Amino acid sequence: MCDFGRLADEVAKLEAAGAQALHLDVMDGQFVQNITYGMPIIAAVRKATRLPVDVHLMISNPQNYLRQFRDAGADGCTIHIEAVPDALPVLDEIRSLGMSAGLALNPPTPLSAIQPHLSHCDLVLVMSVNPGFGSQVFDVRALDKLRQLRQLTAPETLLEVDGGVNPKTIAACAQAGAQLFVVGSAIFNQSDYSRQLQGLTALAHAGATSTGPME
């Protein structure tokens, strides 16, 4: 896990290692059973980097906080289909605030739940673990969802995968269509962020160009 006591240093290490964006998980203890952080941490990260800040809202009623997260420095906000009665107006509001709009779904949630909203998404996030805690085992159902989404979404829509992404799973995710990979423990549990990130990137590139089975 990131050392929050040395937040600016950790951000600098990730940037130097070649991270392309920072994915920040916001949890409220209601939508998921864990609590992380809110706008002050987002603002602190924003001050520490020029990298895109991708905010993943694992919270109830995310529509009530979109402007605050934008003001704190979020470049994009991803909401969960399970957290809102109607995702469409929330996605449109995210875009109207100048952020990229993402829609996430949990492992048990079928693609049919998000399919009507795909044209309003800049990004679709497939959860490969149940949200709320790190270091969980990768759920292979995510791979089939990624494959289907690549057929259902516009070419410019980004596909992201989150949960259990590590050297053993990242190539299969890339082969299935993922373009963005949320990596936590597989980096923060290593002493050399740069070496680990380079290795993960190479595996992702290999998966994206592979035609053979990787599951």
C-alpha positions as CSV (number, residue, x, y, z in Angstrom):
1,M,0.0,0.0,0.0
2,C,1.1,3.6,-0.7
3,D,2.8,5.2,2.3
4,F,0.4,8.1,3.0
5,G,2.8,9.6,5.5
6,R,5.1,10.3,2.5
7,L,2.5,10.9,-0.1
8,A,4.4,13.4,-2.2
9,D,7.4,11.2,-2.3
10,E,5.3,8.2,-3.3
11,V,3.7,10.1,-6.1
12,A,7.2,11.3,-7.3
13,K,8.4,7.7,-7.3
14,L,5.5,6.5,-9.4
15,E,5.9,9.3,-11.8
16,A,9.6,8.6,-12.1
17,A,8.9,4.9,-12.6
18,G,6.7,5.7,-15.6
19,A,3.2,5.6,-14.3
20,Q,0.8,7.1,-16.9
21,A,-1.9,8.1,-14.5
22,L,-2.8,7.9,-10.8
23,H,-5.9,5.9,-9.9
24,L,-7.4,7.0,-6.5
25,D,-10.0,4.8,-4.8
26,V,-12.5,6.8,-2.7
27,M,-14.5,4.5,-0.3
28,D,-17.2,5.7,2.1
29,G,-17.8,2.7,4.3
30,Q,-21.4,2.4,2.9
31,F,-21.2,1.4,-0.7
32,V,-18.2,-0.7,0.3
33,Q,-17.1,-1.8,3.7
34,N,-13.9,0.1,3.8
35,I,-13.1,3.8,4.2
36,T,-10.2,5.5,2.5
37,Y,-10.0,9.2,1.9
38,G,-11.8,12.2,0.3
39,M,-11.2,15.5,-1.3
40,P,-8.1,16.6,0.7
41,I,-6.1,13.7,-0.4
42,I,-7.2,14.2,-4.0
43,A,-6.1,17.9,-3.7
44,A,-2.7,16.9,-2.2
45,V,-2.1,14.4,-5.0
46,R,-3.1,17.1,-7.6
47,K,-0.5,19.5,-6.2
48,A,2.2,16.8,-6.3
49,T,1.9,15.7,-9.9
50,R,1.0,16.7,-13.5
51,L,-0.2,13.1,-14.2
52,P,-3.9,12.6,-14.9
53,V,-5.8,11.9,-11.7
54,D,-8.4,9.2,-12.2
55,V,-10.8,9.1,-9.2
56,H,-12.8,5.9,-8.7
57,L,-15.9,6.7,-6.6
58,M,-16.8,3.6,-4.6
59,I,-19.4,5.6,-2.7
60,S,-23.1,6.0,-2.4
61,N,-24.8,9.0,-4.0
62,P,-21.7,10.0,-6.0
63,Q,-23.8,12.6,-7.9
64,N,-23.7,14.7,-4.7
65,Y,-19.9,15.2,-4.8
66,L,-18.9,15.5,-8.4
67,R,-18.1,19.2,-8.4
68,Q,-16.1,18.9,-5.2
69,F,-13.9,16.2,-6.7
70,R,-13.5,18.3,-9.8
71,D,-12.5,21.2,-7.7
72,A,-10.0,19.1,-5.8
73,G,-8.3,18.2,-9.0
74,A,-9.9,15.1,-10.5
75,D,-9.4,14.7,-14.3
76,G,-11.9,12.0,-14.4
77,C,-14.5,10.4,-12.2
78,T,-15.8,6.8,-12.4
79,I,-19.0,5.8,-10.7
80,H,-20.5,2.4,-10.1
81,I,-23.7,1.3,-11.9
82,E,-24.7,-0.3,-8.6
83,A,-24.5,3.0,-6.7
84,V,-27.0,5.1,-8.7
85,P,-30.6,4.7,-9.7
86,D,-29.9,6.1,-13.1
87,A,-26.3,6.4,-14.4
88,L,-27.0,8.5,-17.4
89,P,-27.5,11.9,-15.8
90,V,-24.5,11.4,-13.5
91,L,-22.3,10.5,-16.5
92,D,-23.5,13.5,-18.3
93,E,-22.9,15.8,-15.3
94,I,-19.3,14.5,-15.0
95,R,-18.7,15.4,-18.6
96,S,-20.4,18.8,-18.2
97,L,-17.9,19.5,-15.4
98,G,-15.0,19.0,-17.8
99,M,-14.0,15.5,-16.5
100,S,-13.9,12.2,-18.3
101,A,-16.8,10.0,-17.3
102,G,-16.3,6.4,-16.3
103,L,-18.8,3.6,-15.4
104,A,-17.7,0.6,-13.3
105,L,-19.4,-2.7,-12.7
106,N,-18.7,-5.3,-10.0
107,P,-18.0,-9.0,-10.8
108,P,-21.6,-10.2,-10.2
109,T,-23.1,-7.4,-12.3
110,P,-24.0,-8.4,-15.8
111,L,-23.0,-6.3,-18.8
112,S,-26.6,-5.7,-19.6
113,A,-26.8,-3.4,-16.6
114,I,-24.4,-0.9,-18.2
115,Q,-25.0,-1.5,-21.9
116,P,-27.6,1.3,-22.4
117,H,-25.1,3.8,-21.0
118,L,-22.0,2.9,-23.0
119,S,-22.3,5.7,-25.5
120,H,-22.1,8.2,-22.6
121,C,-18.9,6.7,-21.2
122,D,-15.3,7.8,-21.9
123,L,-14.2,4.8,-19.9
124,V,-15.6,1.5,-18.7
125,L,-14.1,-0.1,-15.6
126,V,-14.4,-3.8,-15.1
127,M,-13.9,-4.8,-11.5
128,S,-12.0,-8.1,-11.3
129,V,-12.4,-8.3,-7.5
130,N,-15.3,-7.3,-5.2
131,P,-14.5,-3.6,-4.4
132,G,-13.4,-2.4,-1.0
133,F,-10.1,-4.2,-0.1
134,G,-6.7,-4.8,-1.8
135,S,-4.8,-8.0,-2.4
136,Q,-7.8,-10.0,-3.6
137,V,-7.6,-12.9,-6.1
138,F,-8.4,-12.0,-9.7
139,D,-11.9,-13.0,-10.9
140,V,-11.6,-14.5,-14.4
141,R,-15.1,-13.4,-15.3
142,A,-13.6,-10.0,-15.9
143,L,-11.9,-11.3,-19.1
144,D,-15.1,-12.3,-20.8
145,K,-16.6,-8.9,-19.9
146,L,-13.6,-7.1,-21.4
147,R,-13.9,-9.1,-24.6
148,Q,-17.6,-8.3,-24.9
149,L,-17.1,-4.7,-24.1
150,R,-14.5,-4.3,-26.8
151,Q,-17.2,-5.3,-29.3
152,L,-19.9,-3.2,-27.7
153,T,-18.0,0.1,-27.2
154,A,-16.7,2.7,-29.6
155,P,-13.0,2.5,-30.4
156,E,-12.3,5.6,-28.4
157,T,-13.9,4.3,-25.3
158,L,-11.1,3.1,-22.9
159,L,-11.4,-0.2,-21.1
160,E,-9.9,-0.4,-17.6
161,V,-9.5,-3.3,-15.2
162,D,-9.1,-3.1,-11.5
163,G,-8.4,-5.8,-8.9
164,G,-5.7,-8.5,-8.7
165,V,-3.8,-7.1,-11.7
166,N,-0.2,-8.4,-11.4
167,P,2.4,-10.2,-13.5
168,K,0.3,-13.3,-13.6
169,T,-2.9,-11.6,-14.9
170,I,-2.0,-8.4,-16.8
171,A,-1.2,-10.1,-20.1
172,A,-4.6,-11.9,-20.2
173,C,-6.3,-8.6,-19.4
174,A,-4.6,-6.9,-22.2
175,Q,-5.4,-9.7,-24.6
176,A,-9.0,-9.4,-23.6
177,G,-9.1,-5.7,-24.5
178,A,-8.1,-3.8,-21.4
179,Q,-6.0,-0.6,-22.1
180,L,-5.8,0.8,-18.6
181,F,-4.6,-1.4,-15.7
182,V,-5.1,-0.4,-12.0
183,V,-2.1,-1.9,-10.2
184,G,-1.8,-1.5,-6.4
185,S,-0.1,-4.3,-4.4
186,A,1.9,-5.6,-7.4
187,I,3.8,-2.3,-7.3
188,F,3.6,-1.0,-3.7
189,N,4.8,-4.4,-2.3
190,Q,8.0,-4.1,-4.4
191,S,11.1,-2.0,-3.5
192,D,11.8,-1.0,-7.1
193,Y,8.7,0.6,-8.6
194,S,10.4,1.3,-11.9
195,R,11.6,-2.2,-12.5
196,Q,8.2,-3.7,-11.6
197,L,6.3,-1.2,-13.7
198,Q,8.6,-1.9,-16.7
199,G,8.0,-5.6,-16.3
200,L,4.2,-5.1,-16.1
201,T,4.2,-2.9,-19.1
202,A,6.1,-5.4,-21.2
203,L,3.7,-8.1,-20.2
204,A,0.7,-6.0,-21.1
205,H,2.2,-5.2,-24.5
206,A,2.8,-8.9,-25.1
207,G,-0.7,-9.7,-24.1
208,A,-2.2,-7.0,-26.4
209,T,-0.3,-8.5,-29.4
210,S,-0.9,-12.1,-28.6
211,T,-3.5,-14.4,-30.3
212,G,-3.0,-17.4,-28.1
213,P,-4.9,-18.4,-25.0
214,M,-3.8,-16.7,-21.7
215,E,-6.5,-17.6,-19.2
